[in-house]
């Protein structure tokens, strides 16, 4: 293969990692896993909302029982949006001509058609599972797998705290996932504007890197000193789990789980869980107050200010989020990977891409992909720092 052919093949492979529509290779891969699609607190009982995720338009609604359902965005009749209608019990009725659907997408009533029995009309629907304040959906073909891989003991602590949030960033999902496997960026990005609690704990020291494929994903180890070893528990295909310092010295460290889910190829939904054990009344109050005050912060709202060096008046999650936003949005809507110049410090990026390419090559060839399964024991994420 000559040089031009190799470059063309490389460009095609890199492009395939960014395309996530239903018929794309990466889109098929992502749909084989449960993906978060909304926050539970954002979906009130008896209400419906429009939802776009994985390049598909959908209707998410919560029935009278409290159960959530996910069906197609539009009524099969005249294709108007279903979320503008009414939730009736466990079903949703279209605003236009009253066609009604159950949670499986089956049309159960067409008032003006005088149907006898159930109409032979069905729209798409997907299984839903709620966990730790997030609404997950399985959008793949065939039966949904057991809801096991997304679970983490850190978000299931007795007496602990868990807060869920959602943001939309106007860039491709891949550069956000790649950021999770780039331990070196922490020594620079999280010093921008000011070094918050996370940047101070990690420090500017360049780490030694190690990567290992696990049953569940990737174990990333970044060693800055004997007492400053950071481990990331990254779960296939798009979840990162790390531990970060609390607000003050002596506070419990906080577990952060983040899923980067494509809305489409130019927008990404970032679903985040913050989990912490109870640290006593003072810490518990400060954590809850912070989640209520800053939990909905989205750096995309401050885009212009951030790119002019004006960071939020914060030292923890909002600051870290804003710093990551600047670095990742600075790559463009879809990073031009054909013209990047990787180094040895990008070992995690290379490791991740090879993993994705291996799995989508299996899909293309009609071979089984790896059977990803939860780790047998909770990952140990050290909190000792220099």
PLY file of the C-alpha trace (Angstrom):
ply
format ascii 1.0
element vertex 386
property float x
property float y
property float z
element edge 385
property int vertex1
property int vertex2
end_header
0.00 0.00 0.00
1.49 3.35 -1.02
1.67 6.44 1.16
-1.43 8.12 -0.28
-3.49 4.95 0.21
-2.29 4.63 3.82
-3.18 8.25 4.54
-6.61 7.77 2.98
-7.20 4.64 5.05
-6.09 6.44 8.22
-8.43 9.35 7.49
-11.33 6.95 6.94
-10.65 5.10 10.18
-10.41 8.30 12.21
-13.59 9.67 10.64
-15.44 6.44 11.46
-14.79 7.04 15.17
-16.67 10.35 15.06
-19.78 9.23 13.14
-22.53 7.93 15.39
-25.75 7.73 13.36
-27.76 4.51 13.54
-26.19 3.08 10.35
-22.60 4.05 11.20
-20.15 1.57 12.67
-19.61 3.58 15.85
-23.32 4.23 16.13
-23.98 0.50 16.00
-21.35 -0.09 18.68
-22.65 2.58 21.08
-26.20 1.25 20.72
-25.10 -2.12 22.09
-24.83 -0.54 25.55
-27.19 1.18 27.96
-26.74 4.94 27.54
-27.97 7.77 29.78
-30.47 9.97 27.96
-31.88 12.30 30.65
-31.86 13.13 34.35
-34.65 11.67 36.47
-35.36 14.97 38.20
-35.88 16.61 34.81
-38.84 14.35 34.02
-41.92 15.03 36.14
-44.71 12.52 36.56
-47.36 12.90 33.85
-45.07 15.00 31.65
-43.36 14.40 28.31
-40.33 15.96 26.66
-38.64 15.95 23.27
-35.29 14.22 23.31
-32.54 13.97 20.72
-29.82 11.40 21.40
-27.59 9.30 19.14
-28.90 11.30 16.15
-32.44 10.10 16.81
-35.48 12.19 17.77
-37.55 10.67 20.58
-40.27 11.30 23.16
-39.50 10.65 26.81
-42.46 10.64 29.21
-43.27 9.55 32.75
-46.56 7.77 33.36
-48.91 8.09 36.32
-47.15 5.17 38.01
-43.85 7.07 37.91
-42.39 4.78 35.28
-40.48 6.38 32.38
-41.02 5.45 28.73
-39.11 6.25 25.54
-40.86 6.19 22.17
-40.45 7.84 18.78
-40.65 11.61 18.55
-43.56 11.75 16.12
-47.05 10.34 15.78
-47.32 7.86 12.90
-50.44 9.62 11.59
-49.43 13.10 10.46
-45.97 13.14 12.04
-46.45 15.87 14.61
-44.37 15.81 17.80
-45.84 13.59 20.50
-44.42 15.45 23.49
-46.82 18.33 22.74
-49.76 16.06 23.57
-50.96 14.56 26.85
-49.76 11.78 29.12
-52.78 9.69 30.14
-51.97 7.02 32.70
-49.11 5.05 31.17
-49.86 6.20 27.63
-49.34 9.33 25.54
-51.92 10.96 23.27
-51.06 13.05 20.20
-52.21 16.66 20.22
-53.19 16.64 16.54
-55.87 13.95 16.15
-55.74 12.09 19.44
-53.93 8.95 18.42
-52.70 7.29 21.60
-49.65 5.07 22.18
-48.50 2.86 25.02
-44.94 2.60 26.30
-44.06 -0.09 23.75
-44.92 2.26 20.88
-48.14 0.39 20.09
-50.99 2.62 18.96
-53.96 1.76 21.18
-56.54 4.28 20.01
-57.43 6.32 16.92
-60.57 8.21 17.97
-61.68 9.36 14.51
-61.07 6.00 12.79
-63.64 3.89 14.68
-61.16 1.03 14.99
-62.23 -2.34 16.26
-59.48 -3.82 18.39
-55.90 -2.60 18.45
-54.79 -0.63 15.36
-51.96 -2.15 13.30
-49.76 0.87 13.94
-46.58 0.92 16.01
-43.81 3.48 16.46
-40.30 2.88 17.78
-39.75 2.37 21.49
-36.76 1.53 23.67
-36.29 -0.07 27.10
-35.62 2.37 29.94
-33.88 1.93 33.29
-33.38 4.58 35.98
-30.23 4.54 38.05
-28.68 7.02 40.48
-30.75 9.90 39.16
-30.17 9.19 35.47
-32.57 7.75 32.88
-30.81 5.14 30.74
-32.07 3.65 27.48
-31.04 0.67 25.39
-31.30 1.69 21.72
-29.71 -1.36 20.11
-31.29 -4.24 18.24
-32.56 -7.30 20.05
-33.13 -7.80 23.78
-31.47 -5.35 26.13
-28.55 -6.68 28.17
-28.78 -6.80 31.94
-28.22 -3.40 33.53
-24.86 -4.20 35.10
-21.96 -2.50 33.32
-22.95 1.11 34.19
-23.27 0.39 37.91
-20.62 1.55 40.40
-20.60 0.86 44.14
-19.55 4.49 44.67
-23.03 5.60 43.55
-24.85 3.03 45.66
-23.47 3.81 49.14
-25.85 3.45 52.04
-26.32 6.89 53.56
-24.24 8.53 50.83
-25.00 11.34 48.43
-25.53 11.16 44.66
-26.26 14.11 42.37
-26.95 13.80 38.64
-26.57 16.50 35.99
-26.71 16.93 32.23
-25.00 19.39 29.89
-24.95 19.79 26.11
-21.65 20.83 24.54
-21.53 21.85 20.85
-18.76 19.50 19.76
-18.23 15.89 18.76
-18.37 13.19 21.41
-14.97 11.65 20.62
-12.78 14.55 21.73
-14.61 14.52 25.04
-14.08 10.78 25.54
-10.44 11.06 24.49
-9.93 13.73 27.14
-10.74 11.10 29.77
-7.81 8.96 28.60
-5.39 11.91 28.55
-3.88 12.11 32.02
-1.26 14.68 30.99
-3.81 17.38 30.22
-4.62 17.63 33.93
-1.21 19.18 34.63
-1.97 22.05 32.25
-5.69 22.48 31.54
-6.64 22.48 35.22
-4.21 25.26 35.97
-5.97 27.65 33.55
-7.48 30.77 35.11
-6.62 29.46 38.56
-5.75 26.09 40.05
-8.78 24.80 41.92
-8.81 21.96 44.41
-8.39 19.40 41.62
-5.52 21.21 39.90
-3.75 21.75 43.22
-4.06 18.11 44.20
-2.82 16.74 40.89
-0.09 19.41 40.53
1.85 20.49 37.44
4.12 17.43 37.56
4.11 15.40 34.34
2.99 11.84 35.13
4.35 8.49 34.08
1.55 6.66 32.28
0.31 3.08 32.20
-2.76 1.59 30.49
-4.38 -1.80 30.86
-7.46 -3.29 29.22
-9.84 -4.74 31.81
-13.04 -6.80 31.61
-14.97 -3.53 31.82
-12.80 -1.06 29.91
-9.46 0.63 30.59
-7.46 1.16 33.76
-5.41 4.35 33.46
-2.60 4.97 35.97
-0.85 8.35 36.12
2.03 8.40 38.60
3.44 11.78 39.63
5.11 10.58 42.84
4.85 7.70 45.28
2.07 9.56 47.08
0.41 11.07 44.01
-0.96 8.22 41.90
-4.18 8.83 40.00
-6.20 5.92 38.65
-9.14 6.24 36.28
-11.70 3.47 36.04
-12.88 3.92 32.43
-15.80 1.71 31.40
-16.48 0.81 27.78
-17.70 2.47 25.65
-17.96 6.03 27.05
-17.90 6.31 30.84
-15.10 7.64 33.01
-14.97 7.22 36.80
-12.47 9.20 38.85
-12.11 10.48 42.39
-11.51 14.17 43.14
-10.84 16.20 46.32
-13.66 17.63 48.38
-14.09 21.33 48.96
-11.74 21.63 51.93
-8.82 19.80 53.43
-10.14 16.79 55.31
-13.39 16.53 53.32
-14.26 13.13 51.85
-13.16 12.74 48.26
-15.96 12.76 45.69
-16.49 10.12 43.00
-17.32 11.48 39.57
-18.83 9.34 36.83
-19.19 10.94 33.40
-20.82 9.60 30.24
-20.24 11.35 26.90
-23.24 10.50 24.72
-23.60 11.84 21.17
-26.66 13.99 20.61
-25.54 14.02 17.00
-22.11 14.32 15.43
-21.76 17.99 16.42
-23.27 17.97 19.92
-22.63 15.86 23.00
-24.73 15.23 26.09
-22.46 15.01 29.15
-24.15 13.10 31.96
-22.36 13.34 35.29
-22.84 11.72 38.69
-21.26 13.09 41.85
-21.16 10.55 44.66
-19.77 10.91 48.18
-20.10 9.23 51.56
-21.60 11.23 54.37
-18.88 13.39 55.91
-20.85 14.73 58.81
-23.48 17.49 58.96
-21.15 20.30 57.86
-19.78 18.54 54.78
-23.18 17.11 53.86
-24.73 20.57 53.98
-21.94 22.16 51.95
-22.11 19.43 49.30
-25.89 19.68 49.00
-25.79 23.49 48.88
-23.11 23.38 46.18
-25.08 20.87 44.09
-28.18 23.06 44.28
-26.24 26.23 43.48
-23.79 25.02 40.82
-25.23 21.67 39.71
-26.80 23.13 36.59
-23.73 25.13 35.53
-22.99 24.64 31.83
-19.79 26.25 30.49
-21.27 26.54 26.99
-23.38 29.43 28.32
-20.12 31.27 29.14
-18.41 30.37 25.86
-17.23 33.86 24.90
-16.13 34.76 28.42
-14.18 31.53 28.82
-12.34 32.01 25.55
-11.38 35.44 26.80
-9.87 33.95 29.95
-12.76 34.74 32.32
-13.42 31.62 34.42
-16.26 31.06 36.91
-15.79 32.19 40.49
-15.42 28.65 41.76
-12.69 26.27 42.89
-14.23 22.85 42.26
-16.57 21.29 39.70
-17.63 24.37 37.76
-14.04 25.53 37.35
-12.83 22.08 36.27
-15.72 21.81 33.83
-14.98 25.22 32.33
-11.29 24.41 31.91
-12.10 21.17 30.08
-14.63 23.01 27.92
-12.04 25.50 26.69
-9.53 22.79 25.83
-12.00 20.54 24.03
-14.01 23.24 22.24
-10.69 24.73 21.18
-10.23 21.65 18.99
-13.21 22.68 16.87
-16.64 21.13 16.51
-15.05 17.94 15.18
-11.30 17.73 15.82
-9.22 17.46 12.62
-7.31 14.34 13.61
-5.69 13.93 10.20
-3.41 16.85 10.99
-2.65 16.22 14.67
0.88 15.35 15.81
0.77 12.75 18.57
3.59 12.06 21.04
4.42 9.41 23.60
2.30 11.23 26.19
-0.75 10.43 24.03
-0.50 6.73 24.84
-4.03 6.72 26.25
-5.49 8.28 23.11
-3.79 5.67 20.93
-4.89 2.87 23.29
-8.51 4.05 23.19
-8.67 4.42 19.40
-7.24 0.96 18.86
-9.87 -0.47 21.18
-12.70 1.25 19.30
-11.29 0.27 15.90
-10.93 -3.36 17.01
-14.58 -3.45 18.06
-16.02 -1.75 14.97
-13.87 -3.94 12.71
-15.55 -6.93 14.34
-18.95 -5.40 13.64
-18.03 -4.78 10.00
-16.83 -8.37 9.62
-19.88 -9.83 11.33
-17.79 -11.20 14.20
-18.69 -10.99 17.91
-17.31 -8.01 19.78
-15.81 -8.40 23.22
-18.26 -9.25 25.98
-17.68 -6.37 28.37
-18.62 -7.11 31.96
-18.39 -5.34 35.33
-15.19 -5.62 37.31
-15.38 -8.35 39.98
-14.47 -5.77 42.64
-14.86 -2.01 42.86
-11.89 -0.20 41.34
-9.54 1.30 43.90
-9.05 4.99 43.16
-6.28 6.32 45.45
-6.80 9.66 47.14
-3.32 10.13 48.56
-1.60 13.22 47.17
1.77 14.85 47.67
0 1
1 2
2 3
3 4
4 5
5 6
6 7
7 8
8 9
9 10
10 11
11 12
12 13
13 14
14 15
15 16
16 17
17 18
18 19
19 20
20 21
21 22
22 23
23 24
24 25
25 26
26 27
27 28
28 29
29 30
30 31
31 32
32 33
33 34
34 35
35 36
36 37
37 38
38 39
39 40
40 41
41 42
42 43
43 44
44 45
45 46
46 47
47 48
48 49
49 50
50 51
51 52
52 53
53 54
54 55
55 56
56 57
57 58
58 59
59 60
60 61
61 62
62 63
63 64
64 65
65 66
66 67
67 68
68 69
69 70
70 71
71 72
72 73
73 74
74 75
75 76
76 77
77 78
78 79
79 80
80 81
81 82
82 83
83 84
84 85
85 86
86 87
87 88
88 89
89 90
90 91
91 92
92 93
93 94
94 95
95 96
96 97
97 98
98 99
99 100
100 101
101 102
102 103
103 104
104 105
105 106
106 107
107 108
108 109
109 110
110 111
111 112
112 113
113 114
114 115
115 116
116 117
117 118
118 119
119 120
120 121
121 122
122 123
123 124
124 125
125 126
126 127
127 128
128 129
129 130
130 131
131 132
132 133
133 134
134 135
135 136
136 137
137 138
138 139
139 140
140 141
141 142
142 143
143 144
144 145
145 146
146 147
147 148
148 149
149 150
150 151
151 152
152 153
153 154
154 155
155 156
156 157
157 158
158 159
159 160
160 161
161 162
162 163
163 164
164 165
165 166
166 167
167 168
168 169
169 170
170 171
171 172
172 173
173 174
174 175
175 176
176 177
177 178
178 179
179 180
180 181
181 182
182 183
183 184
184 185
185 186
186 187
187 188
188 189
189 190
190 191
191 192
192 193
193 194
194 195
195 196
196 197
197 198
198 199
199 200
200 201
201 202
202 203
203 204
204 205
205 206
206 207
207 208
208 209
209 210
210 211
211 212
212 213
213 214
214 215
215 216
216 217
217 218
218 219
219 220
220 221
221 222
222 223
223 224
224 225
225 226
226 227
227 228
228 229
229 230
230 231
231 232
232 233
233 234
234 235
235 236
236 237
237 238
238 239
239 240
240 241
241 242
242 243
243 244
244 245
245 246
246 247
247 248
248 249
249 250
250 251
251 252
252 253
253 254
254 255
255 256
256 257
257 258
258 259
259 260
260 261
261 262
262 263
263 264
264 265
265 266
266 267
267 268
268 269
269 270
270 271
271 272
272 273
273 274
274 275
275 276
276 277
277 278
278 279
279 280
280 281
281 282
282 283
283 284
284 285
285 286
286 287
287 288
288 289
289 290
290 291
291 292
292 293
293 294
294 295
295 296
296 297
297 298
298 299
299 300
300 301
301 302
302 303
303 304
304 305
305 306
306 307
307 308
308 309
309 310
310 311
311 312
312 313
313 314
314 315
315 316
316 317
317 318
318 319
319 320
320 321
321 322
322 323
323 324
324 325
325 326
326 327
327 328
328 329
329 330
330 331
331 332
332 333
333 334
334 335
335 336
336 337
337 338
338 339
339 340
340 341
341 342
342 343
343 344
344 345
345 346
346 347
347 348
348 349
349 350
350 351
351 352
352 353
353 354
354 355
355 356
356 357
357 358
358 359
359 360
360 361
361 362
362 363
363 364
364 365
365 366
366 367
367 368
368 369
369 370
370 371
371 372
372 373
373 374
374 375
375 376
376 377
377 378
378 379
379 380
380 381
381 382
382 383
383 384
384 385
